Amino acid sequence: MSLISDTSDIALHSTEFLSHKTNNGFTYSTAEVAVKALRNAGLGNVVYLPGEDHFESRVASYWSRTSQLRPWAIVQPRDTHEVSTALRALVGTPGCQFAIRSGGHMASPGASSIEAGVTIDLGLLNTTAYDAQNNVASLGPSARWGDVYAELEKRK
């Protein structure tokens, strides 16, 4: 029996997950605990599960098929505060592993995604800013070079 009915569709890829017991005797998987922790931290609207359109499109967006792993969930923070919140929630989940996806350009499986864990997808943090006074460009962690060059070309 799942304690979290809306995470029952999590596609678990291994049987080596920790079981957690509650004081009422129910057990549930690390995947369920991790998703619940993210939702309880206020990130429910940026957590995506297998089968959901956004989850599937983010998995398919890796440039190399070898890195298209299927995590328990993808959390896609919109700002640094949400990144920090996601990290605290996942680090506080015993046995939960996670991967950080920036641009998703590493072909090695597990470098920017994970199967038995959660992927923190920084795809929305793709900003490029230019400070003309100091002649300094600041890039978000998932900025793509083509977009960076196009933005900086405007500043000539």
C-alpha positions as CSV (number, residue, x, y, z in Angstrom):
1,M,0.0,0.0,0.0
2,S,1.4,3.4,-0.9
3,L,1.1,6.2,1.5
4,I,1.3,8.7,-1.3
5,S,-1.4,8.0,-3.8
6,D,-0.2,10.5,-6.4
7,T,3.3,9.0,-6.6
8,S,2.2,5.5,-7.2
9,D,3.1,5.8,-10.9
10,I,6.8,6.2,-10.1
11,A,8.6,3.8,-12.3
12,L,11.2,2.1,-10.1
13,H,14.1,0.6,-12.0
14,S,15.7,-1.4,-9.2
15,T,14.7,-3.5,-6.2
16,E,17.6,-2.2,-4.1
17,F,15.6,0.8,-2.6
18,L,15.5,1.4,1.1
19,S,12.2,0.8,2.8
20,H,11.1,3.3,5.3
21,K,8.7,2.4,8.1
22,T,6.3,4.9,9.6
23,N,5.0,4.8,13.1
24,N,1.8,3.3,11.8
25,G,3.6,0.3,10.3
26,F,3.3,1.2,6.6
27,T,6.4,0.9,4.4
28,Y,7.2,3.0,1.4
29,S,10.2,3.4,-1.0
30,T,13.0,6.0,-1.0
31,A,11.5,7.2,-4.3
32,E,8.2,8.0,-2.6
33,V,9.9,9.6,0.4
34,A,12.0,11.8,-2.0
35,V,9.0,13.0,-4.0
36,K,7.0,13.6,-0.8
37,A,10.0,15.6,0.6
38,L,10.2,17.8,-2.5
39,R,6.4,18.4,-2.4
40,N,6.4,19.2,1.3
41,A,9.2,21.7,0.7
42,G,6.9,23.6,-1.6
43,L,8.3,22.4,-4.9
44,G,5.2,20.3,-6.0
45,N,4.6,22.5,-9.1
46,V,8.2,21.9,-10.4
47,V,8.4,18.1,-9.7
48,Y,7.6,15.9,-12.7
49,L,7.1,12.1,-12.6
50,P,7.5,9.4,-15.3
51,G,4.7,9.5,-17.8
52,E,4.0,13.2,-17.4
53,D,4.5,15.2,-20.6
54,H,7.1,17.5,-19.1
55,F,9.1,14.7,-17.6
56,E,9.2,12.8,-20.9
57,S,10.2,15.9,-22.9
58,R,13.0,16.7,-20.5
59,V,14.3,13.1,-20.7
60,A,14.1,13.3,-24.5
61,S,15.9,16.6,-24.6
62,Y,19.4,15.2,-23.8
63,W,21.5,15.4,-26.9
64,S,22.9,11.9,-26.4
65,R,20.7,8.9,-26.0
66,T,23.2,7.3,-23.7
67,S,22.5,10.0,-21.1
68,Q,18.7,9.7,-21.4
69,L,18.2,8.0,-18.1
70,R,14.8,7.8,-16.3
71,P,15.0,9.0,-12.8
72,W,12.3,8.6,-10.2
73,A,11.4,12.3,-10.7
74,I,12.8,15.4,-12.2
75,V,12.7,18.7,-10.3
76,Q,13.2,21.8,-12.4
77,P,13.8,24.8,-10.1
78,R,13.1,28.3,-11.4
79,D,15.6,30.1,-9.3
80,T,18.5,29.6,-6.8
81,H,16.2,29.5,-3.8
82,E,14.3,26.5,-5.3
83,V,17.7,24.8,-6.1
84,S,18.7,25.2,-2.5
85,T,15.3,23.9,-1.3
86,A,15.5,20.9,-3.6
87,L,19.0,20.0,-2.3
88,R,17.9,20.3,1.3
89,A,14.9,18.1,0.7
90,L,16.9,15.4,-1.1
91,V,19.9,15.4,1.2
92,G,17.4,15.0,4.1
93,T,16.0,11.8,2.4
94,P,18.0,8.8,3.7
95,G,19.4,6.8,0.8
96,C,18.3,9.2,-1.9
97,Q,20.8,10.0,-4.7
98,F,20.5,12.8,-7.1
99,A,22.2,14.2,-10.2
100,I,22.4,17.7,-11.4
101,R,21.7,18.5,-15.0
102,S,23.0,21.8,-16.4
103,G,23.0,21.8,-20.2
104,G,22.7,18.0,-20.5
105,H,25.7,17.7,-22.9
106,M,27.7,15.0,-21.1
107,A,27.3,11.7,-23.0
108,S,28.3,9.5,-20.1
109,P,25.3,7.9,-18.4
110,G,24.9,9.2,-14.9
111,A,26.8,12.4,-15.5
112,S,23.8,14.7,-15.8
113,S,20.9,12.3,-14.9
114,I,20.3,9.2,-12.8
115,E,18.0,6.2,-12.7
116,A,17.8,5.3,-9.0
117,G,17.3,8.8,-7.8
118,V,16.1,12.3,-8.7
119,T,17.5,14.7,-11.4
120,I,17.7,18.3,-10.5
121,D,17.3,19.9,-13.9
122,L,18.6,23.5,-14.1
123,G,17.2,24.0,-17.6
124,L,15.2,27.1,-16.6
125,L,18.3,28.8,-15.3
126,N,19.6,29.8,-18.7
127,T,20.1,33.5,-18.4
128,T,22.8,35.7,-19.9
129,A,23.4,39.1,-18.4
130,Y,26.0,41.7,-19.3
131,D,27.3,44.5,-17.1
132,A,28.7,47.1,-19.5
133,Q,30.2,49.2,-16.8
134,N,32.5,46.4,-15.6
135,N,32.6,44.6,-19.0
136,V,31.5,41.3,-17.3
137,A,29.0,38.7,-18.6
138,S,27.2,36.5,-16.1
139,L,25.8,33.2,-17.3
140,G,23.2,30.9,-15.8
141,P,24.2,27.3,-15.3
142,S,22.3,26.0,-18.3
143,A,23.0,28.8,-20.7
144,R,23.7,27.6,-24.2
145,W,26.7,29.1,-26.1
146,G,24.6,30.0,-29.1
147,D,22.2,32.0,-26.9
148,V,25.0,33.5,-25.0
149,Y,26.8,34.7,-28.1
150,A,23.5,36.1,-29.6
151,E,22.8,38.0,-26.4
152,L,26.3,39.4,-26.1
153,E,26.4,40.4,-29.8
154,K,23.5,42.8,-29.0
155,R,25.9,44.6,-26.7
156,K,28.6,45.6,-29.2
